[in-house]
Amino acid sequence: MAKFEIRETLTNIGTLTARPSAFLVLAGFTAAWLVFERETLDWRGIATLATWAMTLLIQRAEHRDTQALQAKLDELIKSSRTASDAVAEIDDKEPEEIEKLRDNRRNISERSRLDT
C-alpha cells in the first residue's frame, strides 16, 4: 500500500512541476535568495537557477505534448468500433500498471499470432 502511495505522490509531483505555478515557486525562491543571501548568488547560483528554470520548461513541454498525444489517442480509440474503451482510460494508471497491461496485451497478441 505504501508503495502505491509513493508512486502516486511522485506522479503528482511530476504533474505539479508542469504547471505555471512551478515558475512562481522558482521566482519566489530567487527573490528570497536575493533578499536573504545576496552575497552567495554568484555564477554557480545563477547556473543553479537557470538549470531549475530549464528543467521546468522541459517538464512543461513534455507534459503538454503527452496530454495532446493522449487526447488524440483517446479520440481514435473512441471512434474505433473494435477498440476497447478501457484502454482510453489507461492514462489514469501508474506507469508500472501501464507496463504490465502492455506486456499482457503483447503476450495475448503473440499467442494469437502463433495460433494462426
Chimera marker file (.cmm) of the C-alpha trace (Angstrom):
<marker_set name="trace">
<marker id="1" x="0.000" y="0.000" z="0.000" r="1" g="1" b="0" radius="0.5"/>
<marker id="2" x="2.803" y="2.434" z="0.865" r="1" g="1" b="0" radius="0.5"/>
<marker id="3" x="4.459" y="1.623" z="-2.466" r="1" g="1" b="0" radius="0.5"/>
<marker id="4" x="1.336" y="2.744" z="-4.332" r="1" g="1" b="0" radius="0.5"/>
<marker id="5" x="1.142" y="5.971" z="-2.320" r="1" g="1" b="0" radius="0.5"/>
<marker id="6" x="4.788" y="6.791" z="-3.057" r="1" g="1" b="0" radius="0.5"/>
<marker id="7" x="4.294" y="6.185" z="-6.792" r="1" g="1" b="0" radius="0.5"/>
<marker id="8" x="1.130" y="8.275" z="-6.800" r="1" g="1" b="0" radius="0.5"/>
<marker id="9" x="2.885" y="11.081" z="-4.918" r="1" g="1" b="0" radius="0.5"/>
<marker id="10" x="5.789" y="11.074" z="-7.370" r="1" g="1" b="0" radius="0.5"/>
<marker id="11" x="3.379" y="11.208" z="-10.306" r="1" g="1" b="0" radius="0.5"/>
<marker id="12" x="1.528" y="14.113" z="-8.708" r="1" g="1" b="0" radius="0.5"/>
<marker id="13" x="4.781" y="15.989" z="-8.100" r="1" g="1" b="0" radius="0.5"/>
<marker id="14" x="5.720" y="15.496" z="-11.749" r="1" g="1" b="0" radius="0.5"/>
<marker id="15" x="2.361" y="16.877" z="-12.817" r="1" g="1" b="0" radius="0.5"/>
<marker id="16" x="2.645" y="19.848" z="-10.470" r="1" g="1" b="0" radius="0.5"/>
<marker id="17" x="6.074" y="20.771" z="-11.842" r="1" g="1" b="0" radius="0.5"/>
<marker id="18" x="4.480" y="21.087" z="-15.277" r="1" g="1" b="0" radius="0.5"/>
<marker id="19" x="2.093" y="23.792" z="-14.089" r="1" g="1" b="0" radius="0.5"/>
<marker id="20" x="2.770" y="27.548" z="-14.400" r="1" g="1" b="0" radius="0.5"/>
<marker id="21" x="2.689" y="27.852" z="-10.608" r="1" g="1" b="0" radius="0.5"/>
<marker id="22" x="6.021" y="25.987" z="-10.506" r="1" g="1" b="0" radius="0.5"/>
<marker id="23" x="7.579" y="29.048" z="-12.131" r="1" g="1" b="0" radius="0.5"/>
<marker id="24" x="6.093" y="31.185" z="-9.347" r="1" g="1" b="0" radius="0.5"/>
<marker id="25" x="7.820" y="28.924" z="-6.823" r="1" g="1" b="0" radius="0.5"/>
<marker id="26" x="11.094" y="29.423" z="-8.700" r="1" g="1" b="0" radius="0.5"/>
<marker id="27" x="10.560" y="33.201" z="-8.765" r="1" g="1" b="0" radius="0.5"/>
<marker id="28" x="9.798" y="33.208" z="-5.045" r="1" g="1" b="0" radius="0.5"/>
<marker id="29" x="12.895" y="31.151" z="-4.308" r="1" g="1" b="0" radius="0.5"/>
<marker id="30" x="15.006" y="33.522" z="-6.406" r="1" g="1" b="0" radius="0.5"/>
<marker id="31" x="13.555" y="36.564" z="-4.652" r="1" g="1" b="0" radius="0.5"/>
<marker id="32" x="14.188" y="35.015" z="-1.231" r="1" g="1" b="0" radius="0.5"/>
<marker id="33" x="17.756" y="34.223" z="-2.252" r="1" g="1" b="0" radius="0.5"/>
<marker id="34" x="18.288" y="37.818" z="-3.340" r="1" g="1" b="0" radius="0.5"/>
<marker id="35" x="16.826" y="39.198" z="-0.115" r="1" g="1" b="0" radius="0.5"/>
<marker id="36" x="18.442" y="36.862" z="2.414" r="1" g="1" b="0" radius="0.5"/>
<marker id="37" x="21.680" y="35.617" z="0.822" r="1" g="1" b="0" radius="0.5"/>
<marker id="38" x="22.535" y="38.069" z="-1.957" r="1" g="1" b="0" radius="0.5"/>
<marker id="39" x="26.293" y="37.613" z="-1.454" r="1" g="1" b="0" radius="0.5"/>
<marker id="40" x="26.062" y="33.874" z="-2.206" r="1" g="1" b="0" radius="0.5"/>
<marker id="41" x="24.276" y="34.421" z="-5.518" r="1" g="1" b="0" radius="0.5"/>
<marker id="42" x="27.347" y="34.040" z="-7.697" r="1" g="1" b="0" radius="0.5"/>
<marker id="43" x="27.710" y="32.393" z="-11.098" r="1" g="1" b="0" radius="0.5"/>
<marker id="44" x="27.073" y="28.940" z="-9.572" r="1" g="1" b="0" radius="0.5"/>
<marker id="45" x="23.835" y="30.176" z="-8.015" r="1" g="1" b="0" radius="0.5"/>
<marker id="46" x="22.749" y="31.687" z="-11.302" r="1" g="1" b="0" radius="0.5"/>
<marker id="47" x="23.621" y="28.422" z="-13.064" r="1" g="1" b="0" radius="0.5"/>
<marker id="48" x="21.533" y="26.554" z="-10.489" r="1" g="1" b="0" radius="0.5"/>
<marker id="49" x="18.542" y="28.827" z="-11.064" r="1" g="1" b="0" radius="0.5"/>
<marker id="50" x="18.961" y="28.558" z="-14.846" r="1" g="1" b="0" radius="0.5"/>
<marker id="51" x="19.103" y="24.760" z="-14.602" r="1" g="1" b="0" radius="0.5"/>
<marker id="52" x="15.973" y="24.715" z="-12.462" r="1" g="1" b="0" radius="0.5"/>
<marker id="53" x="14.160" y="27.008" z="-14.933" r="1" g="1" b="0" radius="0.5"/>
<marker id="54" x="15.180" y="24.846" z="-17.904" r="1" g="1" b="0" radius="0.5"/>
<marker id="55" x="14.037" y="21.718" z="-16.081" r="1" g="1" b="0" radius="0.5"/>
<marker id="56" x="10.630" y="23.295" z="-15.505" r="1" g="1" b="0" radius="0.5"/>
<marker id="57" x="10.400" y="24.387" z="-19.148" r="1" g="1" b="0" radius="0.5"/>
<marker id="58" x="11.286" y="20.906" z="-20.383" r="1" g="1" b="0" radius="0.5"/>
<marker id="59" x="8.840" y="19.296" z="-17.952" r="1" g="1" b="0" radius="0.5"/>
<marker id="60" x="6.064" y="21.637" z="-19.099" r="1" g="1" b="0" radius="0.5"/>
<marker id="61" x="6.720" y="20.984" z="-22.787" r="1" g="1" b="0" radius="0.5"/>
<marker id="62" x="6.829" y="17.231" z="-22.173" r="1" g="1" b="0" radius="0.5"/>
<marker id="63" x="3.576" y="17.341" z="-20.217" r="1" g="1" b="0" radius="0.5"/>
<marker id="64" x="1.849" y="19.408" z="-22.913" r="1" g="1" b="0" radius="0.5"/>
<marker id="65" x="2.982" y="17.024" z="-25.654" r="1" g="1" b="0" radius="0.5"/>
<marker id="66" x="1.919" y="13.977" z="-23.659" r="1" g="1" b="0" radius="0.5"/>
<marker id="67" x="-1.514" y="15.422" z="-22.911" r="1" g="1" b="0" radius="0.5"/>
<marker id="68" x="-2.058" y="16.329" z="-26.559" r="1" g="1" b="0" radius="0.5"/>
<marker id="69" x="-0.996" y="12.870" z="-27.690" r="1" g="1" b="0" radius="0.5"/>
<marker id="70" x="-3.268" y="11.224" z="-25.118" r="1" g="1" b="0" radius="0.5"/>
<marker id="71" x="-6.237" y="13.322" z="-26.262" r="1" g="1" b="0" radius="0.5"/>
<marker id="72" x="-5.630" y="12.338" z="-29.876" r="1" g="1" b="0" radius="0.5"/>
<marker id="73" x="-5.280" y="8.666" z="-28.998" r="1" g="1" b="0" radius="0.5"/>
<marker id="74" x="-8.427" y="8.768" z="-26.858" r="1" g="1" b="0" radius="0.5"/>
<marker id="75" x="-10.337" y="10.206" z="-29.803" r="1" g="1" b="0" radius="0.5"/>
<marker id="76" x="-9.047" y="7.484" z="-32.120" r="1" g="1" b="0" radius="0.5"/>
<marker id="77" x="-9.881" y="4.736" z="-29.645" r="1" g="1" b="0" radius="0.5"/>
<marker id="78" x="-13.392" y="6.053" z="-29.099" r="1" g="1" b="0" radius="0.5"/>
<marker id="79" x="-14.003" y="6.262" z="-32.841" r="1" g="1" b="0" radius="0.5"/>
<marker id="80" x="-12.885" y="2.676" z="-33.473" r="1" g="1" b="0" radius="0.5"/>
<marker id="81" x="-15.539" y="0.021" z="-33.087" r="1" g="1" b="0" radius="0.5"/>
<marker id="82" x="-13.083" y="-2.763" z="-32.315" r="1" g="1" b="0" radius="0.5"/>
<marker id="83" x="-11.032" y="-0.861" z="-29.708" r="1" g="1" b="0" radius="0.5"/>
<marker id="84" x="-11.641" y="-1.205" z="-26.005" r="1" g="1" b="0" radius="0.5"/>
<marker id="85" x="-12.796" y="1.954" z="-24.224" r="1" g="1" b="0" radius="0.5"/>
<marker id="86" x="-10.873" y="0.769" z="-21.140" r="1" g="1" b="0" radius="0.5"/>
<marker id="87" x="-7.634" y="1.478" z="-22.972" r="1" g="1" b="0" radius="0.5"/>
<marker id="88" x="-8.644" y="5.124" z="-23.391" r="1" g="1" b="0" radius="0.5"/>
<marker id="89" x="-8.654" y="5.493" z="-19.618" r="1" g="1" b="0" radius="0.5"/>
<marker id="90" x="-5.215" y="3.937" z="-19.141" r="1" g="1" b="0" radius="0.5"/>
<marker id="91" x="-3.528" y="7.309" z="-18.608" r="1" g="1" b="0" radius="0.5"/>
<marker id="92" x="-5.104" y="7.439" z="-15.148" r="1" g="1" b="0" radius="0.5"/>
<marker id="93" x="-2.956" y="4.487" z="-14.082" r="1" g="1" b="0" radius="0.5"/>
<marker id="94" x="0.580" y="4.456" z="-12.725" r="1" g="1" b="0" radius="0.5"/>
<marker id="95" x="3.441" y="3.783" z="-15.179" r="1" g="1" b="0" radius="0.5"/>
<marker id="96" x="4.125" y="0.325" z="-13.724" r="1" g="1" b="0" radius="0.5"/>
<marker id="97" x="0.494" y="-0.670" z="-14.189" r="1" g="1" b="0" radius="0.5"/>
<marker id="98" x="0.594" y="0.543" z="-17.795" r="1" g="1" b="0" radius="0.5"/>
<marker id="99" x="3.732" y="-1.518" z="-18.462" r="1" g="1" b="0" radius="0.5"/>
<marker id="100" x="2.025" y="-4.641" z="-17.091" r="1" g="1" b="0" radius="0.5"/>
<marker id="101" x="-1.056" y="-4.018" z="-19.226" r="1" g="1" b="0" radius="0.5"/>
<marker id="102" x="1.078" y="-3.524" z="-22.343" r="1" g="1" b="0" radius="0.5"/>
<marker id="103" x="3.004" y="-6.723" z="-21.606" r="1" g="1" b="0" radius="0.5"/>
<marker id="104" x="-0.244" y="-8.638" z="-21.154" r="1" g="1" b="0" radius="0.5"/>
<marker id="105" x="-1.667" y="-7.311" z="-24.430" r="1" g="1" b="0" radius="0.5"/>
<marker id="106" x="1.620" y="-8.048" z="-26.214" r="1" g="1" b="0" radius="0.5"/>
<marker id="107" x="1.580" y="-11.633" z="-24.914" r="1" g="1" b="0" radius="0.5"/>
<marker id="108" x="-2.041" y="-12.081" z="-25.999" r="1" g="1" b="0" radius="0.5"/>
<marker id="109" x="-1.318" y="-10.798" z="-29.497" r="1" g="1" b="0" radius="0.5"/>
<marker id="110" x="1.779" y="-13.003" z="-29.805" r="1" g="1" b="0" radius="0.5"/>
<marker id="111" x="-0.209" y="-16.066" z="-28.727" r="1" g="1" b="0" radius="0.5"/>
<marker id="112" x="-2.996" y="-15.308" z="-31.192" r="1" g="1" b="0" radius="0.5"/>
<marker id="113" x="-0.442" y="-14.785" z="-33.973" r="1" g="1" b="0" radius="0.5"/>
<marker id="114" x="1.213" y="-18.130" z="-33.168" r="1" g="1" b="0" radius="0.5"/>
<marker id="115" x="-2.158" y="-19.890" z="-33.114" r="1" g="1" b="0" radius="0.5"/>
<marker id="116" x="-2.985" y="-18.834" z="-36.670" r="1" g="1" b="0" radius="0.5"/>
<link id1="1" id2="2" r="1" g="1" b="0" radius="0.2"/>
<link id1="2" id2="3" r="1" g="1" b="0" radius="0.2"/>
<link id1="3" id2="4" r="1" g="1" b="0" radius="0.2"/>
<link id1="4" id2="5" r="1" g="1" b="0" radius="0.2"/>
<link id1="5" id2="6" r="1" g="1" b="0" radius="0.2"/>
<link id1="6" id2="7" r="1" g="1" b="0" radius="0.2"/>
<link id1="7" id2="8" r="1" g="1" b="0" radius="0.2"/>
<link id1="8" id2="9" r="1" g="1" b="0" radius="0.2"/>
<link id1="9" id2="10" r="1" g="1" b="0" radius="0.2"/>
<link id1="10" id2="11" r="1" g="1" b="0" radius="0.2"/>
<link id1="11" id2="12" r="1" g="1" b="0" radius="0.2"/>
<link id1="12" id2="13" r="1" g="1" b="0" radius="0.2"/>
<link id1="13" id2="14" r="1" g="1" b="0" radius="0.2"/>
<link id1="14" id2="15" r="1" g="1" b="0" radius="0.2"/>
<link id1="15" id2="16" r="1" g="1" b="0" radius="0.2"/>
<link id1="16" id2="17" r="1" g="1" b="0" radius="0.2"/>
<link id1="17" id2="18" r="1" g="1" b="0" radius="0.2"/>
<link id1="18" id2="19" r="1" g="1" b="0" radius="0.2"/>
<link id1="19" id2="20" r="1" g="1" b="0" radius="0.2"/>
<link id1="20" id2="21" r="1" g="1" b="0" radius="0.2"/>
<link id1="21" id2="22" r="1" g="1" b="0" radius="0.2"/>
<link id1="22" id2="23" r="1" g="1" b="0" radius="0.2"/>
<link id1="23" id2="24" r="1" g="1" b="0" radius="0.2"/>
<link id1="24" id2="25" r="1" g="1" b="0" radius="0.2"/>
<link id1="25" id2="26" r="1" g="1" b="0" radius="0.2"/>
<link id1="26" id2="27" r="1" g="1" b="0" radius="0.2"/>
<link id1="27" id2="28" r="1" g="1" b="0" radius="0.2"/>
<link id1="28" id2="29" r="1" g="1" b="0" radius="0.2"/>
<link id1="29" id2="30" r="1" g="1" b="0" radius="0.2"/>
<link id1="30" id2="31" r="1" g="1" b="0" radius="0.2"/>
<link id1="31" id2="32" r="1" g="1" b="0" radius="0.2"/>
<link id1="32" id2="33" r="1" g="1" b="0" radius="0.2"/>
<link id1="33" id2="34" r="1" g="1" b="0" radius="0.2"/>
<link id1="34" id2="35" r="1" g="1" b="0" radius="0.2"/>
<link id1="35" id2="36" r="1" g="1" b="0" radius="0.2"/>
<link id1="36" id2="37" r="1" g="1" b="0" radius="0.2"/>
<link id1="37" id2="38" r="1" g="1" b="0" radius="0.2"/>
<link id1="38" id2="39" r="1" g="1" b="0" radius="0.2"/>
<link id1="39" id2="40" r="1" g="1" b="0" radius="0.2"/>
<link id1="40" id2="41" r="1" g="1" b="0" radius="0.2"/>
<link id1="41" id2="42" r="1" g="1" b="0" radius="0.2"/>
<link id1="42" id2="43" r="1" g="1" b="0" radius="0.2"/>
<link id1="43" id2="44" r="1" g="1" b="0" radius="0.2"/>
<link id1="44" id2="45" r="1" g="1" b="0" radius="0.2"/>
<link id1="45" id2="46" r="1" g="1" b="0" radius="0.2"/>
<link id1="46" id2="47" r="1" g="1" b="0" radius="0.2"/>
<link id1="47" id2="48" r="1" g="1" b="0" radius="0.2"/>
<link id1="48" id2="49" r="1" g="1" b="0" radius="0.2"/>
<link id1="49" id2="50" r="1" g="1" b="0" radius="0.2"/>
<link id1="50" id2="51" r="1" g="1" b="0" radius="0.2"/>
<link id1="51" id2="52" r="1" g="1" b="0" radius="0.2"/>
<link id1="52" id2="53" r="1" g="1" b="0" radius="0.2"/>
<link id1="53" id2="54" r="1" g="1" b="0" radius="0.2"/>
<link id1="54" id2="55" r="1" g="1" b="0" radius="0.2"/>
<link id1="55" id2="56" r="1" g="1" b="0" radius="0.2"/>
<link id1="56" id2="57" r="1" g="1" b="0" radius="0.2"/>
<link id1="57" id2="58" r="1" g="1" b="0" radius="0.2"/>
<link id1="58" id2="59" r="1" g="1" b="0" radius="0.2"/>
<link id1="59" id2="60" r="1" g="1" b="0" radius="0.2"/>
<link id1="60" id2="61" r="1" g="1" b="0" radius="0.2"/>
<link id1="61" id2="62" r="1" g="1" b="0" radius="0.2"/>
<link id1="62" id2="63" r="1" g="1" b="0" radius="0.2"/>
<link id1="63" id2="64" r="1" g="1" b="0" radius="0.2"/>
<link id1="64" id2="65" r="1" g="1" b="0" radius="0.2"/>
<link id1="65" id2="66" r="1" g="1" b="0" radius="0.2"/>
<link id1="66" id2="67" r="1" g="1" b="0" radius="0.2"/>
<link id1="67" id2="68" r="1" g="1" b="0" radius="0.2"/>
<link id1="68" id2="69" r="1" g="1" b="0" radius="0.2"/>
<link id1="69" id2="70" r="1" g="1" b="0" radius="0.2"/>
<link id1="70" id2="71" r="1" g="1" b="0" radius="0.2"/>
<link id1="71" id2="72" r="1" g="1" b="0" radius="0.2"/>
<link id1="72" id2="73" r="1" g="1" b="0" radius="0.2"/>
<link id1="73" id2="74" r="1" g="1" b="0" radius="0.2"/>
<link id1="74" id2="75" r="1" g="1" b="0" radius="0.2"/>
<link id1="75" id2="76" r="1" g="1" b="0" radius="0.2"/>
<link id1="76" id2="77" r="1" g="1" b="0" radius="0.2"/>
<link id1="77" id2="78" r="1" g="1" b="0" radius="0.2"/>
<link id1="78" id2="79" r="1" g="1" b="0" radius="0.2"/>
<link id1="79" id2="80" r="1" g="1" b="0" radius="0.2"/>
<link id1="80" id2="81" r="1" g="1" b="0" radius="0.2"/>
<link id1="81" id2="82" r="1" g="1" b="0" radius="0.2"/>
<link id1="82" id2="83" r="1" g="1" b="0" radius="0.2"/>
<link id1="83" id2="84" r="1" g="1" b="0" radius="0.2"/>
<link id1="84" id2="85" r="1" g="1" b="0" radius="0.2"/>
<link id1="85" id2="86" r="1" g="1" b="0" radius="0.2"/>
<link id1="86" id2="87" r="1" g="1" b="0" radius="0.2"/>
<link id1="87" id2="88" r="1" g="1" b="0" radius="0.2"/>
<link id1="88" id2="89" r="1" g="1" b="0" radius="0.2"/>
<link id1="89" id2="90" r="1" g="1" b="0" radius="0.2"/>
<link id1="90" id2="91" r="1" g="1" b="0" radius="0.2"/>
<link id1="91" id2="92" r="1" g="1" b="0" radius="0.2"/>
<link id1="92" id2="93" r="1" g="1" b="0" radius="0.2"/>
<link id1="93" id2="94" r="1" g="1" b="0" radius="0.2"/>
<link id1="94" id2="95" r="1" g="1" b="0" radius="0.2"/>
<link id1="95" id2="96" r="1" g="1" b="0" radius="0.2"/>
<link id1="96" id2="97" r="1" g="1" b="0" radius="0.2"/>
<link id1="97" id2="98" r="1" g="1" b="0" radius="0.2"/>
<link id1="98" id2="99" r="1" g="1" b="0" radius="0.2"/>
<link id1="99" id2="100" r="1" g="1" b="0" radius="0.2"/>
<link id1="100" id2="101" r="1" g="1" b="0" radius="0.2"/>
<link id1="101" id2="102" r="1" g="1" b="0" radius="0.2"/>
<link id1="102" id2="103" r="1" g="1" b="0" radius="0.2"/>
<link id1="103" id2="104" r="1" g="1" b="0" radius="0.2"/>
<link id1="104" id2="105" r="1" g="1" b="0" radius="0.2"/>
<link id1="105" id2="106" r="1" g="1" b="0" radius="0.2"/>
<link id1="106" id2="107" r="1" g="1" b="0" radius="0.2"/>
<link id1="107" id2="108" r="1" g="1" b="0" radius="0.2"/>
<link id1="108" id2="109" r="1" g="1" b="0" radius="0.2"/>
<link id1="109" id2="110" r="1" g="1" b="0" radius="0.2"/>
<link id1="110" id2="111" r="1" g="1" b="0" radius="0.2"/>
<link id1="111" id2="112" r="1" g="1" b="0" radius="0.2"/>
<link id1="112" id2="113" r="1" g="1" b="0" radius="0.2"/>
<link id1="113" id2="114" r="1" g="1" b="0" radius="0.2"/>
<link id1="114" id2="115" r="1" g="1" b="0" radius="0.2"/>
<link id1="115" id2="116" r="1" g="1" b="0" radius="0.2"/>
</marker_set>
